[in-house]
Amino acid sequence: GFHIGTAVAGGGHHLEQPYPDPFTSDRPYRRILAREFNSVSPENQMKWEYIHPERHRYDFAMADAIVAFAERNRQAVRGHTLLWHSQNPAWLEEGDFSAAELRSILREHIMTVVGRYAGRIQQWDVANEIFDDAGNLRTEDNIWLRELGPGIIADAFRWAHQADPKAELFFNDYNVESVNAKSDAYYELTKQLLAQGVPVHGFSAQAHLSTRYGFPGDLEQNLRRFDELGLATAITELDVRMDLPESGTPTAEQLAQQADYYQRTLEACLAVEGCDSFTIWGFTDKYSWVPVFFEGQGAATVMWDDFTRKPAYHALRETL
Ligand code: XIL
């Protein structure tokens, strides 16, 4: 029942255009994707800008292909994501909508997207990154929170539950691996929502880790407190980036430290009863988002560009 997952690179996005879409065109990539994992998460293809590019047009082609691939290979799918401040289409962010219109746009989107895959997606990241690091709701950059207020969070969970009563519905964020202001904010909000009967089922830590900042040693303790609220927990986007030396090639010590971070993250999840989903954010450096988003850092995944295995890969295998 334990799920080991990866993000599926679907082309475009942080990858230079015109870049072939790895999921469709890189055969060794697909073989490893099918063989090594029993869960997949579309890295981008269920985000608004891809799946809902115009107000009255959805584009399900890539999302459909990933879900079909997962079914052929008996893999679970994590849906990502429904309410977020980032990667929204211009028509939405720049549109001149009333509050009532925005609310019905979100409702329609959730009913349509979640409804389309009902029964085929095990976990949905319903609300992604709604708090900042200080634990305040992102009321400035999140269009939904800014225009509709915090009540929209409960609505999003209710709509998703209506559209797929079987899916486990999650809060998902980064920098919530430790007990800190941000994870406290999720803890308090979740308690409130559960008391109100809102269908929130899970809390997940993305776990975009960096050897610069050290390992979040209280990860297990933090997951455990959400577990004790009765929630499922998950690791959803693990990668471990590092400062690359001049040569571009990490040292043996760096790779050992990275392996240790991967291993301890998996151990923390395995130690918590309700943590049965552990996803890495891509399995090869070839398509990793890290070098594009974090200058000077990279080598964050478990395989090199040519798919050979790093110490981190072996550390995960040995821990399972
Ligand atoms: C990243 C993708 O990996 C990139 O391809 C894209 O350009 C930007 O988003 N938190 C999330 C993920 O929830 O959706 C992000 O994925 C990484 C941070």
Boltz pocket constraint, residues with backbone or C-beta under 6 A from the ligand:
constraints:
  - pocket:
      binder: B
      contacts: [[A, 12], [A, 13], [A, 14], [A, 15], [A, 43], [A, 44], [A, 128], [A, 174], [A, 206], [A, 237], [A, 289]]
      max_distance: 6.0
